[in-house]
Amino acid sequence: MSDTAYGLRRRELLQRAGAGGVLLASGSLLSACGLSEDDSGGGGGGTTLKIGYIRPQTGPLAGFNEGDPYVLSLVREAYRKGITGGDGKKYTVQIVAKDAASDQARAAEVARQAMLEDKVDLIITGGTPTIGNPVSDQAEAQGVPHIVTLNPWESWFMGRGGTKDKGFRYGALFFPGGSVEVEGVPPVFEQMGEQSGNQTIGALWPNNVDGDTFREVFTPAIKEIGYELVDPGPYAEPSQNYSTQIGRFRQGDAGILTGCPDTPNFATFWRQARQSGYRPYGAYIHKAILFPAAVESLGDLGENLCTSAWWTPDVPYTSQLNGMTSKEFGDGYEREIGKQWHQPSAFWYAAFEVAAQLIENTPEPKDKEALASTLIKMKGDTLVGPYDFGGGPTPNVHVNPIFPTQWVRGQGKYPFDLNIIDNTLAPDVKVTGELQPLPDARV
């Protein structure tokens, strides 16, 4: 299955796509390190460069930035001696941190503040389209280069009016999106079907942007592999009663379950499904179970659930700032934050890697036009893998692969570990476990 077949199926679909499986996670930000807004770091001599860091530090999206103290401590240490620009000069780098408070209007407001009052030279942003899109719109209007991540690429690019013939002047994004989901997930459906002998998939699509998007892209993808689809229709979130959906899945003999509910609604559905006796062979759930806390909240019902991952400590990528391996980054996160490793933190860190490489490769780093010209065609390597902003499906975009994964019983101090079960889209990533059926599976 190709990008052309699914990722660019319909312009209208991609304009509203939130299909990267990005979780609207709850969670508190650990601020024990004393991080405050407009906190700056850096050292060395020469001209100062300011990087605006606009992210959802508080509110329902704060889970994306749980690891801020750890990420920023590593970045500030790496930036401490300054960065040598493409002109051979040493630049002191300051990080101007702004809280978008998980709100579109607030994101736009602090972006304007960072550009007009703090006079930042460059912005790093993202953490769903709620934050990334309005910040990018403001930055594009003001002519400020910006690096975006943790934001499905279709919703950022097509959703903001980008076309294959015309991209943006000042921004670039690296992250997966719907196009790679519909390439990476069907091989796991096929594994489940082969192991169970059941080729019927039940789909739990909510009545929202994510639900509409997943239905649009996965309905043809499921038909292409020759599987049957049971779609009870959209349901409203929040919901306390899933008897209709469960009844349809049982009636249709859906031995495989998929969907993109949010975390609390999936927990309600999944408990009701088990109580009613609906126990499919396998379940591949987007969005709801990306983070360890969401799976742990399910207790035993979290065992062997599958989801898409964008990064794990098992990937073979290394930091270009300090030589840290992915495993070392994950171990350091657990040591410093006191929680299980966290996918978004690796992408935030990688954005600061891209920023450093941008400064190093720009002949005049204090010239925003020069920074932008370098950014939109730049390529390199990061902790989350290589990127190439000039070689993606559209201008300004690098599409990272997804790795189908499965939450299995933990072998260490955490209740669950995340195994990579398929590497179709990234052969350099090692498969760390075989697909396992759900406990007591039966339809």
Buried (B, 14 or more C-beta within 10 A) or exposed (E): BEBEBBBBBEEEBBBBBBBBBBBBBBBEBBEEBEBEEBBBBBEBEEBBBBBBBBBBBBBBBBBBBBBBBBBBBBBBEBBEBBBBBBBEBBBBBBBBBBBBBBBBEBBBBBBBBBBEEBEBBBBBBBBBBBBBBBBBBBBBEBEBBBBBBBBBBBBBBBBBEBEEEEBBBBBBBBBBBBBBBBBBBBBBBBBBBEBBEBBBBBBBBBEBBBBBBBBBBBBBBBEEBEBBBBBBEBBEBEBEEBEEBBEBBBEBBBBBBBBBBBBBBBBBBBBBBBEBEBBBBBBBBBBBBBBBBBBBBBEEBBBBBBBBBBBBBBBEBBBBBBEBBBBBBBBBBBEBBEBBBBBBBBBBBBBBBBBBBBBBBBEBBBBBEBBBBBBBBBEBBBBBBBBBBBEBBBBBBBBBBBBBBBBBEBEEEBBBBBBBBBBBBBEEBEBBBEBBBBEEBEB
